[in-house]
Amino acid sequence: MTADEDLLQRAEAFAREVVAPAAPRWEAERRIGLEALQAAAYLGLTGIEVPVAWGGLGLGYGSKARVAERLAAADFGFTMSLLNTHNVAAKLARDAPALAGRYLPDLLSGQRLGCTALTEPGAGSDFGAIRTQAVRTPQGWRLDGAKAWITNAARADVIVLYAQTEAGSGGRGIACFLIDGTRPGFVREPAYQLSGQHAIGAGGFRLDGYLASDDELLHPPGQAFKAALRSINGARVYIAAMCNGMVGEALRIAQAYGAQRQAFGQPLAGHQGWRWRRAEAATELQAARLLVAQAAEQVESGADAQLLSAQAKLFATRMAERQLPALAQAMGAEGLREVHPFGRHQAGARVASFVDGSSEMLLERIAALQRAATPLVNPEA
Ligand SMILES: Cc1cc2nc3c(=O)[nH]c(=O)nc-3n(C[C@H](O)[C@H](O)[C@H](O)COP(=O)(O)OP(=O)(O)OC[C@H]3O[C@@H](n4cnc5c(N)ncnc54)[C@H](O)[C@@H]3O)c2cc1C
């Protein structure tokens, strides 16, 4: 068995035995599943892409995307929270070895959570319009501003943060810093009360004269905007994989239910109208999985994955938004029980359609890249 297969087996068992049973409780208590994050860390899931020399598993991007699908089958919010910590650990190991020594042990063990903060109260899709200000001082950088809608913000204190160094300069002036939420000048806001998905720990915080040292500048102006766009391709593909995981699990549950629930003298699955809908779900899921596999391969190989990652996320989130309610409907009233994930997964698909590029922004991206690409059919012919 390869290291990747071994990891997938462990992730699947963990999702089934630990995450799925606890997720309704996290939702009821409106909190991050901290105890399960620490158990996941013990399995190495906070360090899938972190090199072995730093205490990680040293596996590739594809392993992370496959684990994301397995875990999200049990709970989308938990998986988001875990991967956001994972990504900060992997980024520090890759881009900031001096800081990695300071923070990696706590991130990999799940003692501290990580997050990545682009969005602000006044700027979501329009990343170039962020207003958190970074001003050069003799001591380093002084940061002031507010971040909103950040995964893990309810708890995270190892933060990759984007700020503007030159008002009005758009992406050109944006720089990236590592922020330590235990230091003066960091002010956490209460976690958001939402209509679902509280295990994500979404919230906001303010920086009030926070001082970052020079070695905490992860990417200078001119490079940070591009770095953010590079990493977003990977995020889009694993979010798409997570949508596939949710639909795959909903389909599995509906099929098992349809095989035993009787209606009009036969199992639900004996009725053509019932089983055709499941066949449609299985077909769309397969298409989304193939798209994700192809996009994940591009991300892992370092090829330009902008187009495929946008297409994979757009297709998989829309597929999940269509199929999850249809699969819930196939369960009858039984699908409403909290023990089943249908309601949580539908809220997960809603979140998926915003994070790391809303569906509308993905359409814009795809349209722009399609224009640049060679047309499949020559209109002149
Ligand atoms: C649970 C959750 C977790 C999140 N986690 C993070 C995180 O960890 N880090 C982070 O930085 N951000 C995070 N986000 C924020 C997410 O990236 C933003 O929600 C997203 O970028 C969209 O921004 P917005 O919500 O401000 O919508 P807006 O930008 O205000 O847009 C509102 C609507 O208008 C559409 N729209 C905007 N511009 C156009 C246009 N030009 N053409 C057509 N339609 C348009 C959008 O698609 C959207 O439907 C999270 C969000 C959620 C819900």
The ligand as an SDF file (V2000), in Angstrom:
LIG
                    3D

 53 58  0  0  0  0  0  0  0  0999 V2000
  -18.0570   30.6340    5.5680 C   0  0  0  0  0  0  0  0  0  0  0  0
  -17.1000   31.4980    4.8140 C   0  0  0  0  0  0  0  0  0  0  0  0
  -15.7420   31.3560    5.0060 C   0  0  0  0  0  0  0  0  0  0  0  0
  -14.8350   32.2030    4.3490 C   0  0  0  0  0  0  0  0  0  0  0  0
  -13.4860   32.0670    4.5720 N   0  0  0  0  0  0  0  0  0  0  0  0
  -12.6230   33.0000    4.0640 C   0  0  0  0  0  0  0  0  0  0  0  0
  -11.2320   32.9870    4.4140 C   0  0  0  0  0  0  0  0  0  0  0  0
  -10.7650   32.0880    5.1150 O   0  0  0  0  0  0  0  0  0  0  0  0
  -10.4370   33.9930    3.9570 N   0  0  0  0  0  0  0  0  0  0  0  0
  -10.9260   35.0070    3.1770 C   0  0  0  0  0  0  0  0  0  0  0  0
  -10.1540   35.8900    2.8310 O   0  0  0  0  0  0  0  0  0  0  0  0
  -12.2340   35.0440    2.8140 N   0  0  0  0  0  0  0  0  0  0  0  0
  -13.0860   34.0650    3.2330 C   0  0  0  0  0  0  0  0  0  0  0  0
  -14.4300   34.0980    2.9010 N   0  0  0  0  0  0  0  0  0  0  0  0
  -14.9230   35.2150    2.0960 C   0  0  0  0  0  0  0  0  0  0  0  0
  -15.2050   34.8280    0.6470 C   0  0  0  0  0  0  0  0  0  0  0  0
  -13.9920   34.7090   -0.0480 O   0  0  0  0  0  0  0  0  0  0  0  0
  -16.1140   35.9490    0.0830 C   0  0  0  0  0  0  0  0  0  0  0  0
  -17.4140   35.7040    0.6020 O   0  0  0  0  0  0  0  0  0  0  0  0
  -16.1310   35.9730   -1.4300 C   0  0  0  0  0  0  0  0  0  0  0  0
  -14.8950   36.4370   -1.9170 O   0  0  0  0  0  0  0  0  0  0  0  0
  -17.2500   36.8760   -1.9630 C   0  0  0  0  0  0  0  0  0  0  0  0
  -17.1730   38.1290   -1.3760 O   0  0  0  0  0  0  0  0  0  0  0  0
  -18.4620   38.7940   -0.6770 P   0  0  0  0  0  0  0  0  0  0  0  0
  -19.1410   37.7340    0.1340 O   0  0  0  0  0  0  0  0  0  0  0  0
  -17.9940   40.0090    0.0120 O   0  0  0  0  0  0  0  0  0  0  0  0
  -19.4180   39.1380   -1.8680 O   0  0  0  0  0  0  0  0  0  0  0  0
  -19.3700   40.4680   -2.7700 P   0  0  0  0  0  0  0  0  0  0  0  0
  -18.0210   40.6560   -3.3440 O   0  0  0  0  0  0  0  0  0  0  0  0
  -19.9670   41.5800   -1.9900 O   0  0  0  0  0  0  0  0  0  0  0  0
  -20.3750   40.0580   -3.9170 O   0  0  0  0  0  0  0  0  0  0  0  0
  -21.7810   39.8770   -3.6810 C   0  0  0  0  0  0  0  0  0  0  0  0
  -22.3680   39.0820   -4.8380 C   0  0  0  0  0  0  0  0  0  0  0  0
  -22.1590   39.8150   -6.0520 O   0  0  0  0  0  0  0  0  0  0  0  0
  -21.4240   39.0180   -6.9820 C   0  0  0  0  0  0  0  0  0  0  0  0
  -20.5010   39.8870   -7.7130 N   0  0  0  0  0  0  0  0  0  0  0  0
  -19.5050   40.6690   -7.2160 C   0  0  0  0  0  0  0  0  0  0  0  0
  -18.8550   41.2910   -8.2150 N   0  0  0  0  0  0  0  0  0  0  0  0
  -19.4470   40.9000   -9.3620 C   0  0  0  0  0  0  0  0  0  0  0  0
  -19.2020   41.1570  -10.7400 C   0  0  0  0  0  0  0  0  0  0  0  0
  -18.1920   41.9450  -11.1340 N   0  0  0  0  0  0  0  0  0  0  0  0
  -20.0060   40.5700  -11.6610 N   0  0  0  0  0  0  0  0  0  0  0  0
  -21.0130   39.7510  -11.2980 C   0  0  0  0  0  0  0  0  0  0  0  0
  -21.2820   39.4380  -10.0100 N   0  0  0  0  0  0  0  0  0  0  0  0
  -20.5060   40.0050   -9.0440 C   0  0  0  0  0  0  0  0  0  0  0  0
  -20.6830   37.9940   -6.1450 C   0  0  0  0  0  0  0  0  0  0  0  0
  -20.3760   36.8410   -6.8940 O   0  0  0  0  0  0  0  0  0  0  0  0
  -21.7080   37.7240   -5.0450 C   0  0  0  0  0  0  0  0  0  0  0  0
  -22.6500   36.7960   -5.4940 O   0  0  0  0  0  0  0  0  0  0  0  0
  -15.3240   33.2070    3.4920 C   0  0  0  0  0  0  0  0  0  0  0  0
  -16.7190   33.3210    3.2520 C   0  0  0  0  0  0  0  0  0  0  0  0
  -17.5960   32.4640    3.8940 C   0  0  0  0  0  0  0  0  0  0  0  0
  -19.0730   32.5910    3.6130 C   0  0  0  0  0  0  0  0  0  0  0  0
  1  2  1  0
  2  3  1  0
  2 52  2  0
  3  4  2  0
  4  5  1  0
  4 50  1  0
  5  6  2  0
  6  7  1  0
  6 13  1  0
  7  8  2  0
  7  9  1  0
  9 10  1  0
 10 11  2  0
 10 12  1  0
 12 13  2  0
 13 14  1  0
 14 15  1  0
 14 50  1  0
 15 16  1  0
 16 17  1  0
 16 18  1  0
 18 19  1  0
 18 20  1  0
 20 21  1  0
 20 22  1  0
 22 23  1  0
 23 24  1  0
 24 25  2  0
 24 26  1  0
 24 27  1  0
 27 28  1  0
 28 29  2  0
 28 30  1  0
 28 31  1  0
 31 32  1  0
 32 33  1  0
 33 34  1  0
 33 48  1  0
 34 35  1  0
 35 36  1  0
 35 46  1  0
 36 37  1  0
 36 45  1  0
 37 38  2  0
 38 39  1  0
 39 40  1  0
 39 45  2  0
 40 41  1  0
 40 42  2  0
 42 43  1  0
 43 44  2  0
 44 45  1  0
 46 47  1  0
 46 48  1  0
 48 49  1  0
 50 51  2  0
 51 52  1  0
 52 53  1  0
M  END
$$$$
